[in-house]
Amino acid sequence: MRISKKLFLMNSSIIIFVLGLVFLSTRVYFQRYYVNQKTNQLKEISEYIKNPSSQSGLEEIEDRYRVRVDFLDMEEEELFYYNGFLREIYGEDFTKENISKALAENGEIIQLRKDKRTGLDLLSYMSLYEKGILMIVSSPIYPMQEAVKYSEKFYLYILLLALALSFAINYFFSKIFTNPLTALTEISRNMANLSFQKKADIKTGDEVEELAEGINYMSEKLDDTIKKLEDSNIKLKKEIEKERILEKFRKDFISSVNHELKTPIALISGYAEGLKDGVADEESRDFYCQVIMDEANRMNIMVKDLLLISQIESGYFKMSKSSLDISGILESCLHRFEILIKEKGLKVSNDLGETIIVSANKDGIEKVLNNLLSNAVKYCQEGGKIKIGVEEHREKVKVFIYNSSNKIAMGELDKIWTPFYKLDKSGSKKYGGTGLGLAIVKEILEKHGSEYGVDLLEDGLEFYFYLEKNRETTDY
């Protein structure tokens, strides 16, 4: 059952109970109450008459209060027998002996009898006015049965009117009381459906308002918690996807390492067996040994590069930042490739400018520059161009290395950072290398938080990366 109906039934029951109680009280106790009040009035009138200081006459008192006052000399016994008026009202028991006895016991006599002359009930209060003088104060009692009958009809009408009013008032106040609860019910259903946008705006100044504030607070907390759970789920999915990609990368990486190591191991093993079996003559023995040394050196470089990548990814390779002159380091790295540059007849131009101080790890940046310059020299055609430079951009410095080269496909630019990825698909050793140089560049620059990339220009490639200008030394 709805609260509005409960309120209506409860209030209607209270009204019916109260009016019914009044009705029964009127029917049962009203006449007794009326007689009691009238008796008290007659007593007060009697005391007023007895008071020597009272200034009102008997006629005035009788007119004012609509009573009759009689005095009876109790010494004249004949009056009790021959006063027809008194005997007609009070009956045969109105004798001197009875009255004297009652006065001796109670000091007063109260009688309610029917006045045969008028048909009305007559209430009398008798007491001694003075010694031997009986004072009787009488007042008619109007018919109470008829008054009670009319009052019953009156209360019946009042009851019907009260029920009609209670229906209207209950309907009005039940709406005022239940509307906030209805709003809270709707909000709670929205919360059950994980919708927390709607809030309860209830200003009743009572417990309902406190309940609304509690629901709003719970809604906000649930909304915040669910959002956090959703964010956590998204992060978890990303982590799972990242882990899946990493797992695939590990498998591909191991497969690539296995593939890359097979060739030098096979060469070393084959040429070593040839030497052991005496297949090589004096002239080819040096060649066999040189092949074994070259392949062993190539394996050594590959293992060191793999170890470096592993250390960087696992976080064991700590790089402390310090203040570096990036122009000076770039120029120093370029000198290491002078012999190779002259052999290929390359034209080198630089735009290094003045000293520019950056915040970076010296060993890491030197490794990056060496790998990028090595690739530039390696893949630049005979008589080609190499250009290096440094540009200042507000709080950062851009370092770029350009080399002219044959065209490569745009789709290959994102793959060149992958370990063991080589532009030369023929498997020849024309360019040498392990295919790990740019992968190491990528790991070191990401550890620096640097933006990096490669642009495919009209006649070549330009690698670039950004470093922050000098700031306090940090470990990361």
Kinemage of the C-alpha trace (Angstrom):
@kinemage 1
@onewidth
@group {chain A} dominant
@subgroup {mainchain}
@vectorlist {calphas} color= white
{ca met a 1} P 0.000 0.000 0.000
{ca arg a 2} L 1.264 3.446 -0.927
{ca ile a 3} L 2.223 5.918 1.818
{ca ser a 4} L -0.449 8.417 0.660
{ca lys a 5} L -3.182 5.817 1.262
{ca lys a 6} L -1.675 4.896 4.608
{ca leu a 7} L -1.647 8.561 5.644
{ca phe a 8} L -5.268 8.985 4.559
{ca leu a 9} L -6.439 5.894 6.444
{ca met a 10} L -4.430 6.796 9.523
{ca asn a 11} L -5.655 10.415 9.692
{ca ser a 12} L -9.248 9.423 8.894
{ca ser a 13} L -9.135 6.794 11.642
{ca ile a 14} L -7.841 9.374 14.114
{ca ile a 15} L -10.598 11.848 13.165
{ca ile a 16} L -13.327 9.199 13.377
{ca phe a 17} L -11.987 8.002 16.746
{ca val a 18} L -11.825 11.527 18.187
{ca leu a 19} L -15.282 12.540 16.941
{ca gly a 20} L -16.720 9.216 18.076
{ca leu a 21} L -15.202 9.734 21.502
{ca val a 22} L -16.707 13.211 21.672
{ca phe a 23} L -20.069 11.811 20.552
{ca leu a 24} L -20.070 9.078 23.212
{ca ser a 25} L -18.849 11.480 25.876
{ca thr a 26} L -21.649 13.907 25.035
{ca arg a 27} L -24.250 11.154 25.079
{ca val a 28} L -23.120 9.606 28.363
{ca tyr a 29} L -21.586 12.413 30.425
{ca phe a 30} L -23.007 15.688 29.127
{ca gln a 31} L -26.215 15.621 31.246
{ca arg a 32} L -24.259 14.687 34.370
{ca tyr a 33} L -21.764 17.451 33.641
{ca tyr a 34} L -24.575 19.959 33.080
{ca val a 35} L -26.308 19.048 36.355
{ca asn a 36} L -23.008 19.249 38.216
{ca gln a 37} L -22.267 22.712 36.815
{ca lys a 38} L -25.833 23.876 37.600
{ca thr a 39} L -25.505 22.587 41.159
{ca asn a 40} L -22.292 24.555 41.661
{ca gln a 41} L -24.070 27.643 40.357
{ca leu a 42} L -26.921 27.165 42.856
{ca lys a 43} L -24.361 26.758 45.648
{ca glu a 44} L -22.673 29.994 44.654
{ca ile a 45} L -26.045 31.797 44.576
{ca ser a 46} L -26.861 30.423 48.024
{ca glu a 47} L -23.537 31.627 49.431
{ca tyr a 48} L -24.088 35.012 47.835
{ca ile a 49} L -27.514 35.349 49.438
{ca lys a 50} L -26.123 34.338 52.832
{ca asn a 51} L -23.332 36.913 52.576
{ca pro a 52} L -24.303 39.936 54.672
{ca ser a 53} L -22.395 42.251 52.319
{ca ser a 54} L -24.375 41.244 49.237
{ca gln a 55} L -26.371 44.173 47.944
{ca ser a 56} L -28.621 42.502 45.357
{ca gly a 57} L -32.225 41.785 46.266
{ca leu a 58} L -33.915 38.415 45.928
{ca glu a 59} L -36.014 39.517 42.974
{ca glu a 60} L -32.926 40.794 41.164
{ca ile a 61} L -31.082 37.549 41.867
{ca glu a 62} L -34.030 35.458 40.677
{ca asp a 63} L -34.334 37.457 37.464
{ca arg a 64} L -30.617 37.511 36.780
{ca tyr a 65} L -29.986 33.768 37.273
{ca arg a 66} L -33.522 32.521 36.486
{ca val a 67} L -33.878 30.739 39.792
{ca arg a 68} L -36.494 30.621 42.549
{ca val a 69} L -35.557 31.254 46.157
{ca asp a 70} L -37.804 30.005 49.004
{ca phe a 71} L -37.376 30.342 52.759
{ca leu a 72} L -39.049 27.911 55.152
{ca asp a 73} L -39.250 28.267 58.928
{ca met a 74} L -38.524 24.797 60.163
{ca glu a 75} L -40.077 25.548 63.577
{ca glu a 76} L -43.495 25.866 61.995
{ca glu a 77} L -44.053 22.250 61.294
{ca glu a 78} L -47.405 22.874 59.661
{ca leu a 79} L -45.687 24.416 56.647
{ca phe a 80} L -44.229 21.049 55.718
{ca tyr a 81} L -47.669 19.529 55.605
{ca tyr a 82} L -49.717 22.325 54.137
{ca asn a 83} L -47.272 23.926 51.607
{ca gly a 84} L -48.772 22.381 48.489
{ca phe a 85} L -46.157 23.788 46.197
{ca leu a 86} L -43.257 22.217 48.033
{ca arg a 87} L -45.000 18.899 48.629
{ca glu a 88} L -46.044 18.704 44.992
{ca ile a 89} L -42.430 19.156 43.923
{ca tyr a 90} L -40.567 17.194 46.551
{ca gly a 91} L -43.144 14.543 47.355
{ca glu a 92} L -44.259 12.887 50.546
{ca asp a 93} L -40.680 12.567 51.834
{ca phe a 94} L -40.508 16.360 52.205
{ca thr a 95} L -40.808 16.286 55.995
{ca lys a 96} L -39.105 18.143 58.773
{ca glu a 97} L -37.559 14.954 60.113
{ca asn a 98} L -36.069 13.922 56.747
{ca ile a 99} L -34.731 17.371 56.022
{ca ser a 100} L -33.226 17.815 59.482
{ca lys a 101} L -31.577 14.426 59.271
{ca ala a 102} L -30.081 15.114 55.803
{ca leu a 103} L -28.832 18.545 56.858
{ca ala a 104} L -27.233 17.056 59.961
{ca glu a 105} L -25.396 14.492 57.882
{ca asn a 106} L -24.297 16.569 54.843
{ca gly a 107} L -25.026 20.218 55.632
{ca glu a 108} L -26.896 20.462 52.313
{ca ile a 109} L -29.521 18.741 50.215
{ca ile a 110} L -29.443 18.427 46.441
{ca gln a 111} L -32.565 17.130 44.702
{ca leu a 112} L -33.493 16.657 41.061
{ca arg a 113} L -37.236 16.095 40.530
{ca lys a 114} L -39.785 16.701 37.811
{ca asp a 115} L -41.941 19.784 38.199
{ca lys a 116} L -45.427 18.499 37.375
{ca arg a 117} L -46.642 21.983 36.558
{ca thr a 118} L -44.091 22.714 33.835
{ca gly a 119} L -42.997 19.208 32.871
{ca leu a 120} L -39.388 20.243 33.402
{ca asp a 121} L -36.811 18.761 35.712
{ca leu a 122} L -36.226 20.995 38.730
{ca leu a 123} L -32.856 21.085 40.507
{ca ser a 124} L -32.960 22.268 44.105
{ca tyr a 125} L -30.209 23.172 46.528
{ca met a 126} L -31.235 23.319 50.215
{ca ser a 127} L -29.172 24.679 53.093
{ca leu a 128} L -29.725 26.613 56.306
{ca tyr a 129} L -29.937 30.313 55.741
{ca glu a 130} L -29.680 30.833 59.462
{ca lys a 131} L -30.715 28.781 62.466
{ca gly a 132} L -34.126 27.275 61.904
{ca ile a 133} L -34.546 28.853 58.463
{ca leu a 134} L -34.261 26.584 55.401
{ca met a 135} L -33.276 28.256 52.110
{ca ile a 136} L -34.247 26.503 48.893
{ca val a 137} L -32.675 27.691 45.606
{ca ser a 138} L -34.301 26.015 42.600
{ca ser a 139} L -33.665 26.141 38.853
{ca pro a 140} L -35.343 24.269 35.991
{ca ile a 141} L -33.209 21.823 34.039
{ca tyr a 142} L -34.120 21.953 30.371
{ca pro a 143} L -34.682 18.610 28.601
{ca met a 144} L -31.243 17.119 28.015
{ca gln a 145} L -32.451 14.138 25.976
{ca glu a 146} L -33.633 16.376 23.164
{ca ala a 147} L -30.393 18.394 23.293
{ca val a 148} L -28.323 15.204 23.127
{ca lys a 149} L -30.444 13.993 20.181
{ca tyr a 150} L -29.778 17.149 18.222
{ca ser a 151} L -26.118 17.060 19.166
{ca glu a 152} L -25.883 13.504 17.766
{ca lys a 153} L -27.128 14.709 14.375
{ca phe a 154} L -24.811 17.685 14.574
{ca tyr a 155} L -21.784 15.476 15.281
{ca leu a 156} L -22.807 13.146 12.430
{ca tyr a 157} L -22.712 16.069 10.009
{ca ile a 158} L -19.410 17.184 11.512
{ca leu a 159} L -18.057 13.657 11.040
{ca leu a 160} L -19.008 13.586 7.347
{ca leu a 161} L -17.585 17.068 6.815
{ca ala a 162} L -14.390 16.084 8.654
{ca leu a 163} L -13.991 13.033 6.425
{ca ala a 164} L -14.375 15.141 3.284
{ca leu a 165} L -11.914 17.718 4.584
{ca ser a 166} L -9.507 15.017 5.721
{ca phe a 167} L -9.558 13.495 2.220
{ca ala a 168} L -8.692 16.837 0.629
{ca ile a 169} L -6.089 17.743 3.257
{ca asn a 170} L -4.571 14.249 3.240
{ca tyr a 171} L -4.343 14.306 -0.556
{ca phe a 172} L -2.610 17.700 -0.460
{ca phe a 173} L -0.171 16.875 2.335
{ca ser a 174} L 0.479 13.337 1.086
{ca lys a 175} L 1.639 14.847 -2.201
{ca ile a 176} L 3.904 17.246 -0.347
{ca phe a 177} L 5.264 14.390 1.761
{ca thr a 178} L 5.471 11.664 -0.888
{ca asn a 179} L 6.723 13.688 -3.872
{ca pro a 180} L 10.280 13.871 -2.431
{ca leu a 181} L 10.140 10.129 -1.727
{ca thr a 182} L 8.961 9.493 -5.298
{ca ala a 183} L 11.899 11.578 -6.587
{ca leu a 184} L 14.307 9.617 -4.371
{ca thr a 185} L 12.811 6.355 -5.669
{ca glu a 186} L 13.426 7.431 -9.270
{ca ile a 187} L 17.002 8.448 -8.439
{ca ser a 188} L 17.646 5.129 -6.700
{ca arg a 189} L 16.365 3.274 -9.790
{ca asn a 190} L 18.672 5.367 -11.972
{ca met a 191} L 21.549 4.445 -9.646
{ca ala a 192} L 20.594 0.774 -10.014
{ca asn a 193} L 20.937 1.282 -13.785
{ca leu a 194} L 24.348 2.949 -13.225
{ca ser a 195} L 23.044 6.423 -14.138
{ca phe a 196} L 24.260 9.075 -11.686
{ca gln a 197} L 23.602 12.331 -13.537
{ca lys a 198} L 20.327 13.246 -11.816
{ca lys a 199} L 20.581 14.580 -8.259
{ca ala a 200} L 17.936 15.021 -5.567
{ca asp a 201} L 17.078 18.710 -5.014
{ca ile a 202} L 14.938 18.428 -1.882
{ca lys a 203} L 14.656 21.268 0.656
{ca thr a 204} L 12.256 20.073 3.335
{ca gly a 205} L 14.404 20.842 6.372
{ca asp a 206} L 13.805 17.393 7.867
{ca glu a 207} L 15.027 13.804 7.704
{ca val a 208} L 13.904 13.488 4.078
{ca glu a 209} L 16.342 16.248 3.105
{ca glu a 210} L 19.089 14.482 5.077
{ca leu a 211} L 18.215 11.251 3.237
{ca ala a 212} L 18.398 13.095 -0.115
{ca glu a 213} L 21.824 14.508 0.783
{ca gly a 214} L 22.975 11.007 1.756
{ca ile a 215} L 21.730 9.547 -1.547
{ca asn a 216} L 23.419 12.369 -3.497
{ca tyr a 217} L 26.684 11.704 -1.644
{ca met a 218} L 26.378 7.954 -2.279
{ca ser a 219} L 25.584 8.647 -5.956
{ca glu a 220} L 28.705 10.798 -6.324
{ca lys a 221} L 30.868 8.192 -4.619
{ca leu a 222} L 29.461 5.355 -6.729
{ca asp a 223} L 29.877 7.417 -9.901
{ca asp a 224} L 33.464 8.212 -8.983
{ca thr a 225} L 34.191 4.600 -8.032
{ca ile a 226} L 32.676 3.218 -11.248
{ca lys a 227} L 34.620 5.737 -13.327
{ca lys a 228} L 37.786 4.674 -11.558
{ca leu a 229} L 36.918 1.028 -12.196
{ca glu a 230} L 36.264 1.802 -15.856
{ca asp a 231} L 39.582 3.632 -16.080
{ca ser a 232} L 41.266 0.693 -14.371
{ca asn a 233} L 39.607 -1.717 -16.807
{ca ile a 234} L 40.772 0.385 -19.749
{ca lys a 235} L 44.284 0.482 -18.328
{ca leu a 236} L 44.127 -3.259 -17.664
{ca lys a 237} L 43.017 -3.909 -21.248
{ca lys a 238} L 45.839 -1.704 -22.485
{ca glu a 239} L 48.294 -3.539 -20.257
{ca ile a 240} L 46.993 -6.895 -21.487
{ca glu a 241} L 47.248 -5.706 -25.077
{ca lys a 242} L 50.698 -4.305 -24.377
{ca glu a 243} L 51.723 -7.576 -22.771
{ca arg a 244} L 50.375 -9.451 -25.786
{ca ile a 245} L 52.359 -7.215 -28.124
{ca leu a 246} L 55.446 -7.597 -25.937
{ca glu a 247} L 55.036 -11.344 -25.941
{ca lys a 248} L 54.784 -11.324 -29.723
{ca phe a 249} L 57.805 -9.021 -29.841
{ca arg a 250} L 59.768 -11.384 -27.595
{ca lys a 251} L 58.908 -14.338 -29.783
{ca asp a 252} L 59.812 -12.428 -32.958
{ca phe a 253} L 62.932 -11.085 -31.263
{ca ile a 254} L 64.107 -14.542 -30.209
{ca ser a 255} L 63.335 -15.835 -33.675
{ca ser a 256} L 65.328 -12.956 -35.207
{ca val a 257} L 68.261 -13.472 -32.825
{ca asn a 258} L 68.232 -17.160 -33.636
{ca his a 259} L 68.206 -16.349 -37.349
{ca glu a 260} L 70.932 -13.697 -37.093
{ca leu a 261} L 73.226 -15.930 -35.039
{ca lys a 262} L 72.819 -18.970 -37.263
{ca thr a 263} L 74.805 -17.499 -40.159
{ca pro a 264} L 77.964 -16.427 -38.257
{ca ile a 265} L 77.917 -19.616 -36.194
{ca ala a 266} L 77.621 -21.699 -39.358
{ca leu a 267} L 80.435 -19.764 -41.016
{ca ile a 268} L 82.686 -20.028 -37.980
{ca ser a 269} L 81.905 -23.723 -37.605
{ca gly a 270} L 82.450 -24.434 -41.336
{ca tyr a 271} L 85.723 -22.544 -41.723
{ca ala a 272} L 87.012 -23.938 -38.395
{ca glu a 273} L 86.346 -27.526 -39.598
{ca gly a 274} L 88.058 -26.668 -42.888
{ca leu a 275} L 91.174 -25.562 -41.013
{ca lys a 276} L 91.032 -28.612 -38.782
{ca asp a 277} L 90.665 -31.009 -41.693
{ca gly a 278} L 93.440 -29.272 -43.623
{ca val a 279} L 91.172 -28.360 -46.524
{ca ala a 280} L 92.673 -24.867 -46.769
{ca asp a 281} L 96.085 -24.468 -48.352
{ca glu a 282} L 98.636 -21.896 -47.272
{ca glu a 283} L 97.092 -19.183 -49.421
{ca ser a 284} L 93.479 -19.654 -48.246
{ca arg a 285} L 94.324 -20.275 -44.572
{ca asp a 286} L 94.573 -16.550 -43.831
{ca phe a 287} L 91.234 -16.015 -45.537
{ca tyr a 288} L 89.609 -18.719 -43.384
{ca cys a 289} L 90.992 -17.170 -40.224
{ca gln a 290} L 89.867 -13.679 -41.261
{ca val a 291} L 86.304 -14.917 -41.891
{ca ile a 292} L 86.229 -16.592 -38.478
{ca met a 293} L 87.508 -13.398 -36.791
{ca asp a 294} L 85.034 -11.160 -38.685
{ca glu a 295} L 82.050 -13.351 -37.834
{ca ala a 296} L 83.151 -13.655 -34.197
{ca asn a 297} L 83.515 -9.865 -33.996
{ca arg a 298} L 80.089 -9.450 -35.596
{ca met a 299} L 78.588 -11.839 -33.026
{ca asn a 300} L 80.353 -9.964 -30.238
{ca ile a 301} L 78.878 -6.612 -31.390
{ca met a 302} L 75.447 -8.190 -31.733
{ca val a 303} L 75.556 -9.659 -28.220
{ca lys a 304} L 76.694 -6.348 -26.740
{ca asp a 305} L 73.874 -4.501 -28.544
{ca leu a 306} L 71.321 -7.061 -27.379
{ca leu a 307} L 72.606 -6.760 -23.829
{ca leu a 308} L 72.372 -2.948 -24.023
{ca ile a 309} L 68.752 -3.074 -25.282
{ca ser a 310} L 67.837 -5.562 -22.556
{ca gln a 311} L 69.405 -3.369 -19.847
{ca ile a 312} L 67.606 -0.248 -21.091
{ca glu a 313} L 64.199 -1.964 -21.327
{ca ser a 314} L 64.521 -3.590 -17.900
{ca gly a 315} L 65.565 -0.328 -16.247
{ca tyr a 316} L 68.975 -1.561 -15.110
{ca phe a 317} L 70.743 0.839 -17.428
{ca lys a 318} L 70.702 4.104 -15.467
{ca met a 319} L 71.413 7.304 -17.326
{ca ser a 320} L 72.331 10.357 -15.285
{ca lys a 321} L 71.717 13.654 -17.001
{ca ser a 322} L 74.383 16.320 -17.030
{ca ser a 323} L 75.198 19.531 -18.896
{ca leu a 324} L 76.571 18.736 -22.340
{ca asp a 325} L 77.796 20.781 -25.297
{ca ile a 326} L 75.767 18.997 -27.969
{ca ser a 327} L 77.583 20.795 -30.830
{ca gly a 328} L 80.956 19.663 -29.528
{ca ile a 329} L 79.841 16.042 -29.057
{ca leu a 330} L 78.328 15.922 -32.552
{ca glu a 331} L 81.522 17.289 -34.108
{ca ser a 332} L 83.631 14.797 -32.103
{ca cys a 333} L 81.486 11.864 -33.277
{ca leu a 334} L 81.746 13.051 -36.879
{ca his a 335} L 85.592 12.889 -36.732
{ca arg a 336} L 85.425 9.142 -36.042
{ca phe a 337} L 83.961 8.545 -39.509
{ca glu a 338} L 86.456 10.713 -41.473
{ca ile a 339} L 88.238 7.711 -43.070
{ca leu a 340} L 84.958 6.099 -44.223
{ca ile a 341} L 83.695 9.482 -45.461
{ca lys a 342} L 86.867 10.004 -47.553
{ca glu a 343} L 86.728 6.445 -48.914
{ca lys a 344} L 83.186 7.016 -50.262
{ca gly a 345} L 83.939 10.590 -51.364
{ca leu a 346} L 81.062 12.005 -49.316
{ca lys a 347} L 80.428 15.727 -48.998
{ca val a 348} L 79.743 16.753 -45.408
{ca ser a 349} L 78.257 20.098 -44.293
{ca asn a 350} L 77.376 21.087 -40.791
{ca asp a 351} L 75.379 23.792 -39.096
{ca leu a 352} L 76.596 23.415 -35.551
{ca gly a 353} L 76.882 27.109 -34.661
{ca glu a 354} L 78.084 28.163 -31.240
{ca thr a 355} L 78.206 26.129 -28.067
{ca ile a 356} L 74.726 24.877 -27.109
{ca ile a 357} L 74.317 23.312 -23.671
{ca val a 358} L 71.696 20.585 -23.181
{ca ser a 359} L 70.706 18.283 -20.326
{ca ala a 360} L 71.338 14.649 -21.319
{ca asn a 361} L 73.323 11.510 -20.641
{ca lys a 362} L 76.731 11.765 -22.359
{ca asp a 363} L 77.286 8.046 -23.052
{ca gly a 364} L 73.704 7.552 -24.263
{ca ile a 365} L 73.717 10.544 -26.629
{ca glu a 366} L 77.139 9.600 -27.995
{ca lys a 367} L 75.735 6.108 -28.732
{ca val a 368} L 72.746 7.690 -30.517
{ca leu a 369} L 74.929 10.011 -32.617
{ca asn a 370} L 77.399 7.236 -33.505
{ca asn a 371} L 74.585 4.924 -34.669
{ca leu a 372} L 72.863 7.644 -36.703
{ca leu a 373} L 76.130 8.810 -38.302
{ca ser a 374} L 77.112 5.177 -39.013
{ca asn a 375} L 73.796 4.627 -40.825
{ca ala a 376} L 74.179 7.928 -42.706
{ca val a 377} L 77.657 7.004 -43.967
{ca lys a 378} L 76.677 3.382 -44.637
{ca tyr a 379} L 73.558 4.064 -46.717
{ca cys a 380} L 74.789 7.222 -48.481
{ca gln a 381} L 75.707 6.643 -52.184
{ca glu a 382} L 79.261 7.143 -53.433
{ca gly a 383} L 79.913 10.912 -53.669
{ca gly a 384} L 76.659 11.629 -51.797
{ca lys a 385} L 75.868 14.297 -49.215
{ca ile a 386} L 75.672 14.310 -45.423
{ca lys a 387} L 74.436 17.272 -43.437
{ca ile a 388} L 74.359 17.603 -39.661
{ca gly a 389} L 73.104 20.477 -37.542
{ca val a 390} L 71.673 21.801 -34.290
{ca glu a 391} L 68.700 24.204 -34.002
{ca glu a 392} L 67.422 25.999 -30.907
{ca his a 393} L 63.654 25.940 -30.224
{ca arg a 394} L 62.757 27.822 -27.027
{ca glu a 395} L 63.365 25.296 -24.212
{ca lys a 396} L 64.493 22.501 -26.537
{ca val a 397} L 67.237 21.804 -29.058
{ca lys a 398} L 66.740 19.916 -32.324
{ca val a 399} L 69.566 17.695 -33.611
{ca phe a 400} L 69.297 16.439 -37.202
{ca ile a 401} L 71.435 14.203 -39.482
{ca tyr a 402} L 70.670 14.073 -43.217
{ca asn a 403} L 72.097 11.753 -45.833
{ca ser a 404} L 71.297 11.393 -49.504
{ca ser a 405} L 70.195 7.870 -50.393
{ca asn a 406} L 68.050 5.825 -52.689
{ca lys a 407} L 64.313 6.085 -52.262
{ca ile a 408} L 62.676 3.855 -49.623
{ca ala a 409} L 58.948 3.153 -49.247
{ca met a 410} L 56.957 5.333 -46.815
{ca gly a 411} L 55.584 2.212 -45.147
{ca glu a 412} L 59.094 1.151 -44.132
{ca leu a 413} L 59.817 4.296 -42.058
{ca asp a 414} L 57.984 2.991 -38.979
{ca lys a 415} L 59.636 -0.433 -39.224
{ca ile a 416} L 63.257 0.778 -39.215
{ca trp a 417} L 63.139 1.143 -35.386
{ca thr a 418} L 62.383 -2.577 -35.013
{ca pro a 419} L 65.297 -4.809 -33.913
{ca phe a 420} L 66.962 -6.750 -36.794
{ca tyr a 421} L 64.961 -4.864 -39.432
{ca lys a 422} L 67.180 -4.173 -42.449
{ca leu a 423} L 66.516 -2.183 -45.589
{ca asp a 424} L 68.662 -4.658 -47.521
{ca lys a 425} L 66.403 -7.717 -48.008
{ca ser a 426} L 68.924 -9.610 -50.174
{ca gly a 427} L 70.895 -10.908 -47.198
{ca ser a 428} L 74.163 -9.597 -48.627
{ca lys a 429} L 76.792 -8.171 -46.353
{ca lys a 430} L 77.228 -5.011 -48.428
{ca tyr a 431} L 76.073 -2.762 -45.566
{ca gly a 432} L 77.055 -5.021 -42.660
{ca gly a 433} L 75.599 -4.240 -39.225
{ca thr a 434} L 73.328 -6.187 -36.933
{ca gly a 435} L 70.040 -4.375 -37.464
{ca leu a 436} L 70.016 -3.203 -33.815
{ca gly a 437} L 71.432 0.321 -34.211
{ca leu a 438} L 68.143 2.214 -34.604
{ca ala a 439} L 66.454 0.032 -31.990
{ca ile a 440} L 69.127 1.185 -29.507
{ca val a 441} L 68.621 4.810 -30.648
{ca lys a 442} L 64.881 4.456 -30.012
{ca glu a 443} L 65.333 3.020 -26.485
{ca ile a 444} L 67.872 5.679 -25.420
{ca leu a 445} L 65.803 8.612 -26.755
{ca glu a 446} L 62.621 7.313 -25.124
{ca lys a 447} L 64.504 7.093 -21.835
{ca his a 448} L 65.361 10.762 -22.305
{ca gly a 449} L 61.696 11.548 -22.994
{ca ser a 450} L 62.777 12.947 -26.364
{ca glu a 451} L 60.667 13.446 -29.439
{ca tyr a 452} L 62.338 11.712 -32.382
{ca gly a 453} L 61.641 10.543 -35.916
{ca val a 454} L 62.700 10.367 -39.558
{ca asp a 455} L 61.518 12.421 -42.542
{ca leu a 456} L 61.564 11.131 -46.097
{ca leu a 457} L 62.863 14.024 -48.222
{ca glu a 458} L 63.084 14.366 -51.988
{ca asp a 459} L 66.635 13.005 -52.265
{ca gly a 460} L 67.326 11.360 -48.942
{ca leu a 461} L 66.482 10.774 -45.247
{ca glu a 462} L 66.720 13.103 -42.262
{ca phe a 463} L 66.806 11.670 -38.744
{ca tyr a 464} L 66.068 14.099 -35.898
{ca phe a 465} L 65.523 14.235 -32.152
{ca tyr a 466} L 64.987 16.873 -29.479
{ca leu a 467} L 66.826 17.438 -26.187
{ca glu a 468} L 65.969 19.768 -23.348
{ca lys a 469} L 68.189 22.742 -22.703
{ca asn a 470} L 70.371 22.663 -19.643
{ca arg a 471} L 68.701 22.022 -16.303
{ca glu a 472} L 69.525 20.264 -13.043
{ca thr a 473} L 71.091 16.792 -13.305
{ca thr a 474} L 68.667 13.879 -12.745
{ca asp a 475} L 68.634 10.079 -12.788
{ca tyr a 476} L 65.966 8.157 -14.687
